[in-house]
Amino acid sequence: MTNSKEATVERDSWKSKWGFILACIGSAVGMGNIWLFPSRVAKYGGAFLVAYLIFDILIGFSGVIGEMSFGRAARSGPIGAFEKAAGSRGKSKIGAIIGGIPMVGALMLAIGYSVVVGWIFKYVFGAFTGSAFAHGTDVTDISGYAAAFESTASSFGNNLWLIIALIVCFAIMVMGVAGGIEKANKIMIPLFFLLFLGLAVYVAMQPGASEGYKYMFTIDPKVLKDPMMWVYALGQSFFSLSLAGNGTVIYGSYLPDNEDIVSSAWKVALFDTLAAFLAALTIVPAMAASGATTFDGGPGLMFIYLPNLFAAMPGGYVVMIVFFVAVLFAGLTSLVNLFEAPIATLQDNLHFSRAKAVAIIGIIGVVVALCIQGIVSGWMDFVSIYICPLGAGLAGIMFAWVWGKKAVEDAVSMGRKNRIGGWYYPLYKYGFCILTMVVFICGIVFGGIG
């Protein structure tokens, strides 16, 4: 069996600790931070922030650490990692088959997500040319913006920009982990935070924004007793931290043995939380300034209500450009992470070159994404409700329950000055796996909670 040092030489790897951290932040920061978190904050106020922070700490110090460590210990993506874990019990083939579930989930989610990133590319172009404002400037009338988005999101309604989105994504990926993914995230993630920070400051100066802050930071004791608020906070945290047994596992597999994963994991969770807060600090007060203290999240918020609102704001042209460019950075970095698992699978298991693996997944991605444009909402719901929590749960079971306590503690302790404390294994084995099961069950019962 190839030892870890040899595997590190053969496989691409991160060139710096912060390159890895920024890439993981890029995988976590996505549409959930931007189009869902603010609406939940507006609905539940400060109580949601409290619940979200609690789950972020629990999941960050269990699942994020676990998936990173699992990938590094196996030096592989989900198929190889599951195979190695099951191999410790003489069931390597079964493990490899099960590992195909989160890998396929990553590919399906990436294909659906690429449709959304295609929408973002179109709106970035529209922001620069001014065509995004061509649907009216009356903040009380969203009909023009709604019709424009419905046309974009229809079957084969955005072919050009979808193809451009995938070309840009695969151009980054073909250059490798260090030469492409790491470098791209080092540019896009800092710019994302800077742009959103500028938007938050701008919105804070708008009349009526104070009502948004009031809703955000008011904790209603009655809301803390609402079980659905806690369910939504759990789903928000779980999906925001990008746990599905695939992307975080594969990114962890490129880490050298001397990196402290615990140190990296809490930074990823912290900056993902900061990204969500920045989005909320921008969107909630902006909507409040227009008279909306509560609003629905999802694509409609980002592609209908916000463009309509920006059009009516002073300097709206610049605001819309900054907003959609920042959103584009978040979307692209997440998309790259999702496609990396299936690409790495072809490299690791079929020994394809990087270019060949990217080309094959690229062809599959383009063909399927073009065909699902009109049903992308249902496609994404299916993957997020069933496949993602299942993949995360299977990764937890394989690592903690099948490979066992010693393997987990050895993997997490690698690169640390002191061995991980006895608190970690039970938190991961029981705490994370139970939370994942709750997400899975609640998703089925309520039709999605992310």
C-alpha positions as CSV (number, residue, x, y, z in Angstrom):
1,M,0.0,0.0,0.0
2,T,1.3,3.5,-0.9
3,N,2.3,5.3,2.3
4,S,1.2,8.9,2.9
5,K,4.5,10.5,2.0
6,E,4.6,8.8,-1.4
7,A,0.9,9.7,-2.0
8,T,1.6,13.4,-1.1
9,V,4.3,13.5,-3.8
10,E,2.1,11.8,-6.5
11,R,-1.0,13.9,-5.8
12,D,-1.3,17.7,-6.0
13,S,-1.3,19.6,-2.7
14,W,-1.8,23.0,-1.2
15,K,1.2,25.3,-1.2
16,S,0.3,27.1,2.0
17,K,-1.9,26.8,5.0
18,W,-3.9,29.9,4.2
19,G,-4.3,28.8,0.6
20,F,-6.1,25.7,2.0
21,I,-8.1,27.7,4.5
22,L,-9.2,30.2,1.9
23,A,-10.2,27.4,-0.5
24,C,-12.3,25.8,2.3
25,I,-13.9,29.2,3.1
26,G,-14.6,29.5,-0.6
27,S,-16.3,26.1,-0.7
28,A,-18.4,27.1,2.4
29,V,-19.4,30.6,1.4
30,G,-22.1,30.3,-1.2
31,M,-25.7,31.1,-2.0
32,G,-27.0,29.9,1.3
33,N,-25.1,32.7,3.0
34,I,-26.4,35.3,0.7
35,W,-30.0,34.4,-0.3
36,L,-31.2,32.3,2.7
37,F,-29.4,33.4,5.9
38,P,-30.5,37.1,5.7
39,S,-34.2,36.1,5.3
40,R,-34.0,33.7,8.3
41,V,-32.4,36.5,10.4
42,A,-35.2,38.9,9.3
43,K,-37.8,36.4,10.3
44,Y,-36.4,35.2,13.6
45,G,-34.2,38.1,14.6
46,G,-31.4,37.7,17.1
47,A,-32.7,34.3,18.3
48,F,-31.7,32.8,15.0
49,L,-28.2,34.3,15.3
50,V,-27.8,32.6,18.7
51,A,-29.0,29.3,17.5
52,Y,-26.9,29.5,14.3
53,L,-23.7,30.3,16.3
54,I,-24.3,27.3,18.7
55,F,-24.7,24.9,15.8
56,D,-21.7,26.4,13.9
57,I,-19.5,25.7,16.9
58,L,-20.8,22.2,17.3
59,I,-20.5,21.3,13.7
60,G,-17.3,23.2,13.1
61,F,-15.5,21.4,15.9
62,S,-16.9,18.0,14.9
63,G,-17.9,17.6,11.3
64,V,-15.5,20.0,9.6
65,I,-12.5,18.7,11.5
66,G,-13.7,15.1,10.9
67,E,-14.1,15.4,7.1
68,M,-10.8,17.2,6.7
69,S,-9.0,14.6,8.8
70,F,-10.7,11.7,7.0
71,G,-9.6,12.9,3.6
72,R,-6.0,13.5,4.8
73,A,-5.7,10.2,6.5
74,A,-7.0,8.3,3.4
75,R,-5.2,10.6,0.9
76,S,-8.2,10.3,-1.3
77,G,-11.7,11.6,-2.0
78,P,-14.9,9.8,-0.7
79,I,-14.5,6.6,-2.7
80,G,-10.9,6.0,-1.6
81,A,-11.6,7.2,1.9
82,F,-14.6,5.0,2.4
83,E,-12.7,2.1,0.8
84,K,-9.8,2.5,3.3
85,A,-12.1,2.8,6.3
86,A,-14.1,-0.3,5.3
87,G,-10.9,-2.1,4.4
88,S,-10.0,-2.1,8.1
89,R,-12.9,-4.4,8.6
90,G,-12.2,-6.5,5.4
91,K,-15.0,-4.8,3.4
92,S,-13.0,-2.4,1.1
93,K,-15.2,-3.1,-1.9
94,I,-18.4,-2.3,-0.1
95,G,-16.8,0.9,1.2
96,A,-15.8,2.0,-2.3
97,I,-19.4,1.5,-3.5
98,I,-20.8,3.5,-0.6
99,G,-18.3,6.2,-1.2
100,G,-19.8,6.6,-4.6
101,I,-22.9,8.2,-3.0
102,P,-21.3,11.4,-1.8
103,M,-19.2,11.6,-5.0
104,V,-22.2,11.4,-7.2
105,G,-23.9,13.8,-4.9
106,A,-21.1,16.3,-5.4
107,L,-21.4,16.0,-9.2
108,M,-25.2,16.4,-9.1
109,L,-25.0,19.4,-6.8
110,A,-22.2,21.0,-9.0
111,I,-24.3,20.6,-12.1
112,G,-27.3,22.3,-10.5
113,Y,-25.1,24.9,-8.9
114,S,-23.5,25.7,-12.3
115,V,-26.9,26.8,-13.6
116,V,-27.2,29.3,-10.7
117,V,-23.6,30.6,-11.4
118,G,-24.7,31.0,-15.0
119,W,-27.5,33.3,-13.8
120,I,-25.0,35.3,-11.8
121,F,-22.7,35.7,-14.8
122,K,-25.7,37.1,-16.7
123,Y,-26.6,39.5,-14.0
124,V,-23.0,40.7,-13.6
125,F,-23.0,41.5,-17.3
126,G,-26.3,43.2,-16.9
127,A,-25.1,45.3,-14.0
128,F,-22.1,46.6,-16.0
129,T,-24.1,47.3,-19.1
130,G,-27.2,48.7,-17.3
131,S,-29.5,46.1,-18.8
132,A,-30.3,44.8,-15.4
133,F,-32.0,48.1,-14.7
134,A,-34.2,47.9,-17.8
135,H,-37.2,46.4,-15.9
136,G,-38.3,49.4,-13.9
137,T,-37.3,51.6,-11.0
138,D,-40.4,51.6,-9.0
139,V,-39.5,49.7,-5.7
140,T,-43.2,48.7,-5.3
141,D,-43.4,47.0,-8.6
142,I,-41.2,43.9,-9.1
143,S,-43.1,42.5,-12.1
144,G,-40.5,43.5,-14.7
145,Y,-37.7,41.9,-12.7
146,A,-39.7,38.8,-12.0
147,A,-40.5,38.3,-15.7
148,A,-36.8,38.9,-16.6
149,F,-35.7,36.2,-14.1
150,E,-38.4,33.7,-15.1
151,S,-37.1,34.0,-18.7
152,T,-33.5,33.5,-17.5
153,A,-34.4,30.5,-15.4
154,S,-36.5,28.8,-18.0
155,S,-35.5,25.7,-20.0
156,F,-32.5,26.6,-22.2
157,G,-33.1,30.2,-21.1
158,N,-29.5,31.0,-20.3
159,N,-27.3,28.8,-22.5
160,L,-24.6,31.3,-23.3
161,W,-23.8,32.4,-19.7
162,L,-24.1,28.9,-18.3
163,I,-21.5,27.7,-20.8
164,I,-19.3,30.7,-19.9
165,A,-19.6,29.9,-16.2
166,L,-18.5,26.3,-16.7
167,I,-15.6,27.3,-19.0
168,V,-14.3,29.7,-16.3
169,C,-14.7,27.1,-13.6
170,F,-12.9,24.3,-15.5
171,A,-10.2,26.7,-16.7
172,I,-9.4,27.3,-13.0
173,M,-9.5,23.6,-12.3
174,V,-7.4,22.3,-15.1
175,M,-4.5,24.3,-13.6
176,G,-4.5,22.0,-10.6
177,V,-5.0,22.3,-6.9
178,A,-2.2,24.7,-6.1
179,G,-1.9,26.4,-9.5
180,G,-5.6,26.9,-10.1
181,I,-7.9,26.4,-7.1
182,E,-5.6,27.8,-4.4
183,K,-4.6,30.9,-6.5
184,A,-8.2,31.6,-7.5
185,N,-9.4,31.5,-3.9
186,K,-6.6,33.7,-2.7
187,I,-7.9,36.4,-5.0
188,M,-11.6,35.9,-4.9
189,I,-12.3,35.3,-1.2
190,P,-10.5,38.4,0.1
191,L,-12.2,40.4,-2.6
192,F,-15.6,38.9,-1.6
193,F,-15.2,40.1,2.0
194,L,-13.9,43.5,0.9
195,L,-16.8,44.1,-1.5
196,F,-19.5,43.0,1.0
197,L,-17.9,45.0,3.7
198,G,-18.2,48.1,1.5
199,L,-21.8,47.3,0.7
200,A,-22.6,46.9,4.4
201,V,-21.1,50.3,5.2
202,Y,-23.1,51.9,2.3
203,V,-26.4,50.4,3.3
204,A,-25.8,51.5,6.9
205,M,-26.0,55.1,5.7
206,Q,-29.4,54.7,4.0
207,P,-32.5,56.1,5.7
208,G,-34.5,53.4,7.4
209,A,-31.7,50.9,7.6
210,S,-31.8,51.1,11.4
211,E,-35.0,49.1,11.4
212,G,-33.1,46.2,9.9
213,Y,-30.5,46.2,12.6
214,K,-33.3,46.3,15.2
215,Y,-34.8,43.1,13.8
216,M,-31.4,41.5,13.5
217,F,-30.3,42.0,17.0
218,T,-33.5,41.7,19.0
219,I,-33.8,38.4,20.8
220,D,-37.4,37.4,21.4
221,P,-37.6,34.8,24.2
222,K,-40.7,33.4,22.6
223,V,-38.8,32.7,19.4
224,L,-36.1,30.8,21.3
225,K,-38.9,28.3,22.2
226,D,-39.9,27.8,18.5
227,P,-38.6,24.3,17.5
228,M,-38.7,25.2,13.8
229,M,-36.3,28.1,14.4
230,W,-33.8,25.7,15.8
231,V,-34.4,23.2,12.9
232,Y,-33.7,26.0,10.3
233,A,-30.6,27.2,12.2
234,L,-29.3,23.6,12.2
235,G,-29.9,23.2,8.5
236,Q,-28.4,26.6,7.7
237,S,-25.2,25.9,9.6
238,F,-24.9,22.3,8.3
239,F,-25.3,23.3,4.6
240,S,-23.3,26.5,5.0
241,L,-20.2,24.6,6.3
242,S,-20.3,22.5,3.1
243,L,-20.5,19.1,4.8
244,A,-21.6,16.2,2.5
245,G,-18.8,13.7,2.7
246,N,-17.2,15.0,-0.5
247,G,-15.8,18.5,-1.0
248,T,-14.2,18.9,2.5
249,V,-12.9,15.3,2.4
250,I,-11.2,15.9,-1.0
251,Y,-9.7,19.3,0.1
252,G,-8.4,17.6,3.2
253,S,-6.7,14.9,1.2
254,Y,-4.4,17.5,-0.3
255,L,-3.1,18.6,3.1
256,P,0.4,17.8,4.2
257,D,0.9,15.9,7.5
258,N,2.3,18.8,9.4
259,E,-0.8,21.0,9.1
260,D,-3.0,21.4,12.2
261,I,-6.5,20.6,11.0
262,V,-8.2,21.8,14.2
263,S,-6.6,25.2,13.8
264,S,-7.7,25.3,10.1
265,A,-11.3,24.1,10.8
266,W,-12.2,26.8,13.3
267,K,-10.9,29.5,11.0
268,V,-13.1,28.1,8.1
269,A,-16.2,28.1,10.4
270,L,-15.4,31.6,11.7
271,F,-15.0,33.2,8.2
272,D,-18.0,31.4,6.9
273,T,-20.1,32.8,9.7
274,L,-18.6,36.3,9.1
275,A,-19.6,36.0,5.4
276,A,-23.2,35.2,6.4
277,F,-23.2,38.1,8.9
278,L,-21.9,40.5,6.2
279,A,-24.6,39.4,3.8
280,A,-27.3,39.9,6.5
281,L,-25.8,43.3,7.5
282,T,-26.2,44.3,3.9
283,I,-29.5,42.7,2.8
284,V,-31.7,43.0,6.0
285,P,-31.1,46.8,6.5
286,A,-31.4,47.3,2.7
287,M,-34.8,45.6,2.6
288,A,-35.9,47.4,5.8
289,A,-35.0,50.7,4.1
290,S,-37.6,49.8,1.4
291,G,-40.2,49.0,4.1
292,A,-39.7,45.2,4.1
293,T,-38.8,43.9,7.6
294,T,-39.5,40.3,6.7
295,F,-39.0,38.7,3.3
296,D,-38.6,35.3,1.6
297,G,-35.1,34.0,0.7
298,G,-34.0,32.0,-2.3
299,P,-33.2,33.0,-5.9
300,G,-36.1,35.5,-5.9
301,L,-34.5,37.6,-3.2
302,M,-31.2,37.8,-5.1
303,F,-32.4,38.1,-8.7
304,I,-35.7,39.9,-8.3
305,Y,-36.2,41.8,-5.1
306,L,-32.6,43.1,-4.6
307,P,-32.0,44.3,-8.2
308,N,-35.4,46.1,-8.0
309,L,-34.3,47.7,-4.7
310,F,-30.8,48.6,-6.0
311,A,-32.4,50.4,-9.0
312,A,-34.2,52.7,-6.6
313,M,-31.2,53.5,-4.3
314,P,-28.8,56.3,-4.8
315,G,-25.8,55.0,-6.7
316,G,-27.7,51.9,-7.4
317,Y,-25.7,51.2,-10.6
318,V,-22.5,50.9,-8.6
319,V,-24.2,49.0,-5.8
320,M,-25.5,46.4,-8.2
321,I,-22.1,45.9,-9.8
322,V,-20.4,45.4,-6.5
323,F,-23.1,43.1,-5.2
324,F,-23.1,40.7,-8.2
325,V,-19.4,40.6,-8.6
326,A,-19.1,39.6,-4.9
327,V,-21.8,37.0,-5.4
328,L,-20.0,35.7,-8.4
329,F,-16.8,35.1,-6.4
330,A,-18.8,33.2,-3.8
331,G,-20.5,31.1,-6.5
332,L,-17.4,30.3,-8.4
333,T,-15.4,29.2,-5.4
334,S,-18.2,26.9,-4.3
335,L,-18.6,25.5,-7.8
336,V,-14.9,24.6,-8.0
337,N,-15.1,22.7,-4.8
338,L,-18.1,20.7,-5.8
339,F,-16.6,19.6,-9.1
340,E,-13.2,18.7,-7.5
341,A,-14.6,15.5,-5.9
342,P,-15.6,13.8,-9.2
343,I,-12.5,15.1,-11.0
344,A,-10.2,13.8,-8.3
345,T,-12.1,10.5,-8.3
346,L,-11.2,10.0,-12.0
347,Q,-7.5,10.9,-11.2
348,D,-7.2,8.7,-8.1
349,N,-9.2,5.7,-9.2
350,L,-8.8,5.6,-13.0
351,H,-5.4,7.3,-13.1
352,F,-6.6,9.9,-15.6
353,S,-4.5,13.0,-16.1
354,R,-5.8,16.2,-14.6
355,A,-6.7,17.6,-18.1
356,K,-8.5,14.4,-19.1
357,A,-10.4,14.2,-15.9
358,V,-11.5,17.9,-16.2
359,A,-12.5,17.4,-19.8
360,I,-14.7,14.4,-19.1
361,I,-16.5,16.0,-16.1
362,G,-16.7,19.2,-18.1
363,I,-18.6,17.5,-21.0
364,I,-20.9,15.8,-18.6
365,G,-21.5,19.0,-16.7
366,V,-22.2,21.1,-19.7
367,V,-24.7,18.6,-21.3
368,V,-26.6,17.9,-18.2
369,A,-26.7,21.5,-16.9
370,L,-28.1,22.7,-20.2
371,C,-30.9,20.2,-20.0
372,I,-31.9,20.8,-16.4
373,Q,-32.2,24.6,-16.5
374,G,-36.0,24.5,-16.2
375,I,-36.1,22.0,-13.4
376,V,-33.0,23.1,-11.4
377,S,-35.0,24.0,-8.3
378,G,-36.3,20.5,-7.9
379,W,-32.9,19.0,-8.9
380,M,-31.2,21.0,-6.1
381,D,-33.9,20.2,-3.6
382,F,-33.5,16.5,-4.2
383,V,-29.7,16.6,-3.8
384,S,-29.7,18.9,-0.7
385,I,-32.5,17.1,1.1
386,Y,-31.4,13.5,0.5
387,I,-27.9,13.2,-0.9
388,C,-25.9,15.8,1.0
389,P,-27.0,14.8,4.6
390,L,-26.7,11.1,3.6
391,G,-23.2,11.7,2.3
392,A,-22.1,13.5,5.5
393,G,-23.7,10.9,7.7
394,L,-22.0,8.0,5.8
395,A,-18.7,9.8,6.1
396,G,-19.2,10.1,9.8
397,I,-20.1,6.5,10.2
398,M,-17.2,5.3,8.1
399,F,-14.7,7.4,9.9
400,A,-15.9,7.2,13.5
401,W,-17.8,3.9,13.7
402,V,-16.1,1.7,11.1
403,W,-12.5,2.9,11.1
404,G,-12.7,3.5,14.8
405,K,-11.5,5.7,17.7
406,K,-7.7,5.2,17.2
407,A,-7.9,6.1,13.5
408,V,-9.9,9.2,14.2
409,E,-7.7,10.4,17.0
410,D,-4.5,9.7,15.1
411,A,-5.8,11.5,12.0
412,V,-7.0,14.6,13.9
413,S,-3.9,14.7,16.1
414,M,-1.5,14.7,13.0
415,G,0.3,18.0,12.7
416,R,-0.7,19.2,16.2
417,K,1.8,19.9,19.0
418,N,-0.5,18.1,21.5
419,R,-2.6,15.1,20.8
420,I,-6.4,15.8,20.5
421,G,-8.2,15.6,23.8
422,G,-10.7,12.9,24.7
423,W,-13.6,15.3,24.0
424,Y,-13.3,15.1,20.3
425,Y,-14.1,11.5,19.4
426,P,-17.5,11.3,21.3
427,L,-18.5,14.7,19.9
428,Y,-17.8,13.5,16.4
429,K,-19.1,10.0,16.8
430,Y,-22.3,10.8,18.5
431,G,-22.9,14.6,18.3
432,F,-22.2,15.1,14.6
433,C,-23.7,11.9,13.5
434,I,-26.9,12.6,15.4
435,L,-27.1,16.2,14.1
436,T,-26.7,14.8,10.6
437,M,-29.4,12.3,11.1
438,V,-31.7,15.1,12.4
439,V,-31.0,17.2,9.2
440,F,-31.8,14.2,7.0
441,I,-35.0,13.4,8.8
442,C,-36.2,17.0,9.1
443,G,-35.4,17.5,5.4
444,I,-37.7,14.6,4.5
445,V,-40.4,15.7,6.8
446,F,-40.4,19.4,6.0
447,G,-39.3,19.2,2.4
448,G,-35.9,20.9,3.0
449,I,-34.4,23.0,5.8
450,G,-31.2,24.3,4.2
